[in-house]
Amino acid sequence: MKINRFQAFGFHLLGSVVVALFSSALVFLVWYRWPLPVATGVTEIFILLLAVDVVIGPCITLIVFNTAKKELKRDLAMILLLQICAFLYGLHAVFGARPVYLVFNADRFDLVYANDLSEEKLRKVIDPQFRSVPLLGTEVIAARAPDSGKERNDILFSAVAGGDDLPQLPQYYVRYAQLKGDVQKHIHPLQELKSFNYEQTAAIDALGSKYASIQDGIGFVPLRGKAKDLTVIVRRDSVEVLEVKDLRPWN
């Protein structure tokens, strides 16, 4: 059965939409779990990628499709190949920039991304847990400042100059539980969030009710992100991270 250009466009568009839905699930349910897309700014980038891939490929098919052309199969194959290559390139870029660690650092959490941790940096790591970056999801860990005054000054000067700070240096990573006491010192009262989020007081009260059964209560620690800062909800007793919320942690 022969098909016309509009049917070819429809089939191509349907296939592109299916691929877009599967890739969206991978990105937003695995690599960038909510609300981390807000902190990273990946949503706009990925939507642009999907829009270009989903729209342009089928539209080119609509333009070139002509059953009278001898080179039709070749042209369609080239369109599909270019579309796949462009999509995989964009998806690889999103994968390379995914958040891999939620690092407690001094008095807050920092998001660390896969492309922050080069092979050269990872070779300096002693603890085998941190010699490779997580492939799925974001792990909660901590970073301990070095004992050496020279090393601390080097990190400070690097950070001031726009270079790596402690969270981007995996040789200083430790398990989150090891800095439990430091985390507890920097847990803020949940009600403090209301002064930074006037329009979301009901959501903050709902958080308090949700975790009311926790004996020692909950609090929050700020999270520094690339595009937006978020709030990490933690238990006061065990400092377990309960969830990350799209709430401003400071002015």
N, C-alpha and C positions, 0 to 999 in steps of 0.2 A: 504494500500500500504506500502510495506516494503521499508525502506531506508537503504543505506549503510553508512559506517563510514564517507565518504567524504561529503555526503549530510548532515549528522548529524553535522559535523564540520561546514559546511556552514551556516546551520540554527542557530547554537549556535553563530557563529561569527557575523552574521547579527543582532541577538538580542543584542549582547554585544555592537556592534557599535551604534545601535539606542539609547541604554541607555547612552553610552558615549557622544553622541551628545546632548542629553537632559541635562545631568549633566554639560557639558561644557557651555551650554547656561546659566544655573543657576549660575555657578561660575563666568563666565566672563562678563555676562550682568547684573547681579544683585549684587552678593557679592563683586566682584573685577572688577569694571568698569575700562576700559582703561583710563589712563595708570597705574593704581594702581598695576596691576600684576608686572610691572617693579620695582616698589618701594618695593614690598613685597617679590619678588622672588618666588611667588606661581606657576608660569607657569611651571618651571622644575619639581616641586614636583607633580603637578597635571598630567602632561604628563606621568611621571613615573607611577603614580597610574593607569592611563588609560591603559598604555602599558601592565602593569602586569595583570590587570583585563581582558582586551579585548583579549590578546594573550594566557595567560596561561589556562583560562577556556576552550575555544574551543580546544586548543591543547590536554588537558587531555581527552576531549571527543573523539577526534580523536584516541587517544591511547587505551582507554578502550572500545570503542563502538564495540560490537559484538552481533549480534542478537541471537546467539546461547547461550549466557549467561543467566541463569535464574535470576541472580541478576542485570541485566542491568538497569532496572528502578530504583532500589535502588541506584546503583552507580551514575547514571545520576542525581538523586535527591540530593545526597550528594555533587556532584561536583557543582551543581547550588547553593545549600545552602551555601557552603563554599565561592563560588565566590561572592554571594550577601553580606554575612557577611563581607568579606574583603573589598568590595567596599564601603559598608555603613560606616565601620570603618574609611576608608581613607577620605570619603566625610565629615564625622563628624569632623575629624581633620582639614580639610580645612575650614569648617564652623566655628569652634571654633577659628581659627586664622584670621578670616576675619577682614578687617579694618572697624571700626564702626564710628570713629570720625576723622575729620580733625580739629585739635585743634590749634588755634593761641596761641602761647606761647612766650611772650617777644618780639622777633623780627623775628619769623618764624612760620611755621606750623609744627606740628608733627602728624604722623599717630598713632592712638591708636587702638589697636586690641581687639577683644572681650575677649580673654584670659588674657588681661592686667587687666580687671575689674572684680575682684572676688566678690562674694556675700558679703563678709566681708567689702570690700571697698564701695560697693553700699549702705550698711546699714548706712553709715556715711553721705550720701547725704541728704540735706534738700530740695532742689528744686525737685519736683516730675518729672520734665522733664528728669532728669538724673538718676533716680532710677533704670532704666532698660536700657539695651543696644539696639540699633536699630537692627531689624531683617533683614531688606532689605536696601541695599545701605549704604552710608557713609554721615553722617551729619556734617555740618560746625559749629563749636562752638568755644569757647575761654576758657582759664583758667586764673584766676586772682590770683596773688600771695597773700598770707595771709598778714594781717597787722602786725601780731605778728612777732617780730624779731626772736624769738626762733623757731617758725614754719618754717620760711624761712630758717634758718640755718639747721634745721633738714632735710628739703627737699634737700638743697644743699649737705649736707654730704651724704645723701642717694644716690643722683645722682652720686657723685664722686666715691662712693663705688660700683657703678654698679647696684644700686637698683632703686626704683621708683623716677621719676622726676615729676614735676608739672603736665604734661599732663596725667600721669597714676594715678592721685589722683582725683577722680570724685567729691569729696566734694568741690573742688575749681572751678568747671565748672560754666561758666556763658554763657548767650546767646551771640552769636558773635557780635551782634549790640552794646552791652554794651561796647565793647572795640574798637569801631570804630576809636576814636582818636588815640589810640595806633597803630592800624593797619596802619592808614594813615602816621604816622611818619616813618614807616619802609617799605613803598612801594618804590621799586627801579625802575629807568627808564628802559623801555623795551629794549632800545638799549644797555644797559649794558650786556645783555645776549650774545651779539655777541662776547664779549671778552672771554667767556667761551665755546662758541659753534661755532667755526670757520666754521665748515662744514655745519651749518644750518642757515646761515645768510638769505637765501631766505625765510625760514619758519618763521623766526622772523619778517622779513619785511611783510610777508603775514598776520601775526597776527595784525600788526599795521594797515594794510589796512582793515582787517575784522572789526575792532572796531573803524574805523576812525570817525564814526558818533557820538561817545560818546564825549560830549562837553569838559569835563575836562580830557579826555584821560584815558589811562590804564597804569598799571605798573605790577610789579611782586613781590611776596614774596616767599622766599625759602621754600621748603618742605623737611623735614628730613624723610627718609624712612629706612627700615631695609637693603634692598639690594642695593638701589640706591636713591639718592636725586633727586627730581623733582622740577618743577616750577609751582607756582600757579598764574594765571593771574587774576588780580582784577581791578575793576573800582576805580579810584582815588576819585571820589565824594562820592559814597555810600559804598565803599570797598566790594561790591558784588563779590563773587567768580564766574568768568566767565567760567573758565575751568582750568584743570590741564594738563600741557604739559611735555612730555619727553625731557626736556632740562636741562642742568646742571645750577644750580643757583649760583654756585661759583666754584672756582678752587679746 
